Amino acid sequence: MSGPGRIEGGSVRYPNARILIFAKAPIPGLVKTRLIPTLGPAGAAELACDLLERLVRRLSDARLAPVELWCSPDPEHSLFRALAESVGVALRTQRGDDLGERLSRAAEDALGRAETVLLVGADIPELDAAYCASALAALAESDAVLGPAEDGGYVLLGLNASAPELFTDMPWGGERVAAITRRRIASLGWRCPELPVLWDLDRPEDLMRYRALRPK
């Protein structure tokens, strides 16, 4: 399912790429659960809305490549619909029993329509158009590109080909995700440069960093 998709295949720098943003519907009590003790269920959901809307607008306004919002559990939340209407981002539904399967299926789907995909999360305050542009430029000369996270995961994974083995039996949320991904990419014989390390907003101590960014 998709929204208006006003820049789909239009005047973007990388028309044969897709930027896939993965997001949960910002329902109080179900998102940013580690921040609920600090912000409360409604406050944590409001933060998730803010993070997602800012990211979608940053990446869509840059017109690097068509942006797709991969939604969980479905695209029916009012924020998803509002972004589709106001920004033109395409809405799609995450499918799979765990995060790895959902990422793998989305990458395979998008690679059936494009030559390159970037998989990104919705909670990385410093992930911007320049960061994604660096990833897309790297993919012109390599097979994959990795954007590591401070916590040992990753904030971005770029691919020129589908590789389900990068996503299966992965300890998602743990500190070994990036390291395991590096090893699996190496086992494929792929070239994979890395981007600067970024942080994602998951813990109460991350809130001060985020609030320092807000005026920008």
C-alpha positions as CSV (number, residue, x, y, z in Angstrom):
1,M,0.0,0.0,0.0
2,S,1.3,3.4,-0.8
3,G,0.6,7.1,-0.4
4,P,0.6,9.7,-3.2
5,G,4.4,9.1,-3.7
6,R,4.9,12.4,-5.4
7,I,8.6,11.9,-5.9
8,E,8.4,8.3,-6.9
9,G,10.8,8.0,-9.9
10,G,10.7,11.8,-10.2
11,S,13.4,14.5,-10.0
12,V,15.7,12.9,-7.4
13,R,19.4,12.5,-7.4
14,Y,19.3,8.7,-7.2
15,P,16.1,7.6,-8.9
16,N,17.2,3.9,-8.9
17,A,17.6,3.9,-5.1
18,R,15.0,3.7,-2.3
19,I,15.3,4.9,1.3
20,L,13.4,2.6,3.6
21,I,12.4,4.0,7.0
22,F,11.2,1.5,9.5
23,A,8.7,2.7,12.1
24,K,6.2,1.5,14.6
25,A,2.9,3.2,14.9
26,P,3.4,5.7,17.8
27,I,0.8,4.3,20.1
28,P,1.2,5.2,23.8
29,G,2.5,2.3,25.8
30,L,3.9,0.4,22.7
31,V,6.7,2.7,21.5
32,K,9.9,4.0,23.2
33,T,9.1,1.7,26.2
34,R,12.5,2.3,27.9
35,L,11.6,6.0,28.0
36,I,8.1,5.5,29.6
37,P,9.4,5.8,33.2
38,T,10.9,9.2,32.3
39,L,8.3,10.6,29.9
40,G,5.2,8.5,30.5
41,P,3.4,6.5,27.8
42,A,1.9,9.6,26.1
43,G,5.2,11.5,26.2
44,A,7.2,8.6,24.8
45,A,4.7,8.3,21.9
46,E,4.9,12.0,21.3
47,L,8.7,11.7,21.1
48,A,8.4,8.8,18.6
49,C,6.1,11.0,16.5
50,D,8.6,13.9,16.6
51,L,11.6,11.7,15.7
52,L,9.8,10.1,12.7
53,E,8.3,13.3,11.3
54,R,11.6,15.1,11.4
55,L,13.5,12.2,9.8
56,V,10.9,11.8,7.0
57,R,10.9,15.5,6.2
58,R,14.7,15.7,6.3
59,L,15.1,12.9,3.8
60,S,12.2,13.7,1.6
61,D,13.0,17.4,1.3
62,A,16.6,16.5,0.2
63,R,15.3,14.6,-2.8
64,L,18.0,12.1,-2.8
65,A,15.8,9.1,-3.6
66,P,12.2,8.1,-3.2
67,V,11.5,7.5,0.5
68,E,9.3,4.6,1.7
69,L,7.9,4.4,5.2
70,W,7.6,0.8,6.2
71,C,5.0,0.7,8.9
72,S,4.2,-1.6,11.8
73,P,1.6,-3.0,12.3
74,D,0.1,-1.3,9.2
75,P,0.0,2.1,7.5
76,E,-3.4,3.2,9.1
77,H,-2.0,5.4,11.9
78,S,-2.9,9.0,11.5
79,L,0.7,10.1,11.5
80,F,1.6,7.7,8.7
81,R,-1.3,9.0,6.7
82,A,-0.5,12.6,7.4
83,L,3.1,12.1,6.2
84,A,1.9,10.4,3.0
85,E,-0.4,13.3,2.3
86,S,1.9,16.2,3.2
87,V,5.3,14.8,2.1
88,G,4.4,12.2,-0.5
89,V,6.2,9.4,1.2
90,A,5.1,5.9,0.1
91,L,3.5,3.8,2.8
92,R,4.2,0.0,3.0
93,T,3.5,-2.7,5.6
94,Q,6.3,-4.5,7.5
95,R,5.8,-8.3,7.2
96,G,7.5,-11.0,9.2
97,D,7.7,-12.6,12.6
98,D,10.8,-10.7,13.8
99,L,12.8,-7.6,12.9
100,G,15.2,-9.6,10.8
101,E,12.5,-11.1,8.6
102,R,10.8,-7.7,8.2
103,L,14.1,-6.1,7.2
104,S,14.9,-8.9,4.8
105,R,11.5,-8.9,3.1
106,A,11.4,-5.1,2.7
107,A,14.9,-5.1,1.2
108,E,14.0,-7.9,-1.2
109,D,10.8,-6.1,-2.2
110,A,12.5,-2.8,-2.8
111,L,15.3,-4.4,-4.7
112,G,12.7,-5.7,-7.1
113,R,11.9,-2.1,-7.9
114,A,15.3,-0.4,-7.5
115,E,19.0,-1.1,-7.8
116,T,20.0,0.1,-4.3
117,V,18.3,0.3,-0.9
118,L,19.1,2.0,2.4
119,L,17.5,0.5,5.5
120,V,17.2,3.0,8.3
121,G,15.5,3.3,11.7
122,A,13.2,6.1,12.8
123,D,15.0,7.0,16.0
124,I,18.4,8.4,14.9
125,P,18.4,12.1,15.5
126,E,21.6,12.9,13.6
127,L,20.8,10.8,10.6
128,D,20.4,13.4,7.8
129,A,20.5,13.8,4.1
130,A,24.3,14.2,4.0
131,Y,24.7,10.9,5.8
132,C,22.4,9.1,3.4
133,A,24.1,10.8,0.4
134,S,27.4,9.4,1.6
135,A,25.9,5.9,1.8
136,L,24.4,6.1,-1.7
137,A,27.7,7.4,-3.1
138,A,29.6,4.5,-1.4
139,L,27.2,2.0,-3.0
140,A,28.2,3.2,-6.4
141,E,31.6,1.5,-5.8
142,S,30.8,-1.2,-3.3
143,D,28.4,-4.0,-2.5
144,A,27.1,-2.7,0.9
145,V,27.6,0.1,3.3
146,L,27.2,0.1,7.1
147,G,26.4,2.9,9.4
148,P,27.3,1.7,12.9
149,A,25.6,2.8,16.1
150,E,27.2,3.6,19.4
151,D,25.3,0.8,21.1
152,G,26.8,-1.9,18.9
153,G,23.9,-2.0,16.4
154,Y,23.6,-0.1,13.2
155,V,21.7,2.9,12.1
156,L,21.9,2.3,8.4
157,L,22.5,-0.7,6.1
158,G,22.8,-0.1,2.4
159,L,22.6,-3.0,-0.1
160,N,22.8,-3.5,-3.9
161,A,21.5,-7.1,-3.6
162,S,19.3,-9.1,-1.4
163,A,21.0,-11.1,1.3
164,P,18.7,-12.8,3.8
165,E,21.6,-14.2,5.7
166,L,22.4,-10.7,7.0
167,F,19.2,-10.7,9.0
168,T,18.6,-14.3,10.3
169,D,19.3,-15.5,13.8
170,M,20.5,-12.0,14.8
171,P,20.5,-10.8,18.5
172,W,18.5,-7.6,17.7
173,G,18.9,-5.0,20.3
174,G,22.2,-6.3,21.5
175,E,25.7,-4.9,21.2
176,R,26.9,-7.5,18.7
177,V,24.6,-6.8,15.8
178,A,27.1,-4.6,13.9
179,A,30.0,-7.0,14.5
180,I,28.0,-10.0,13.3
181,T,26.7,-8.1,10.3
182,R,30.3,-7.2,9.4
183,R,31.4,-10.8,9.6
184,R,28.5,-12.0,7.4
185,I,29.1,-9.4,4.8
186,A,32.8,-10.4,4.7
187,S,31.8,-14.0,4.3
188,L,29.9,-13.0,1.1
189,G,33.1,-11.4,-0.2
190,W,31.4,-8.0,-0.4
191,R,33.1,-4.7,-0.2
192,C,31.5,-2.7,2.6
193,P,32.8,0.7,3.7
194,E,31.5,2.2,6.9
195,L,30.1,5.6,7.7
196,P,30.7,7.6,11.0
197,V,29.2,6.1,14.2
198,L,25.8,7.7,15.2
199,W,23.6,7.2,18.2
200,D,19.9,6.2,18.5
201,L,17.5,7.6,21.0
202,D,16.5,4.8,23.3
203,R,17.6,5.6,26.9
204,P,16.7,8.5,29.3
205,E,20.3,9.7,29.1
206,D,19.9,10.2,25.3
207,L,17.1,12.8,25.9
208,M,19.6,15.6,26.8
209,R,21.5,15.0,23.6
210,Y,18.3,15.2,21.6
211,R,17.0,18.3,23.3
212,A,20.3,20.0,22.5
213,L,19.7,19.2,18.8
214,R,16.1,20.5,18.7
215,P,16.9,24.2,18.0
216,K,18.8,23.3,14.9
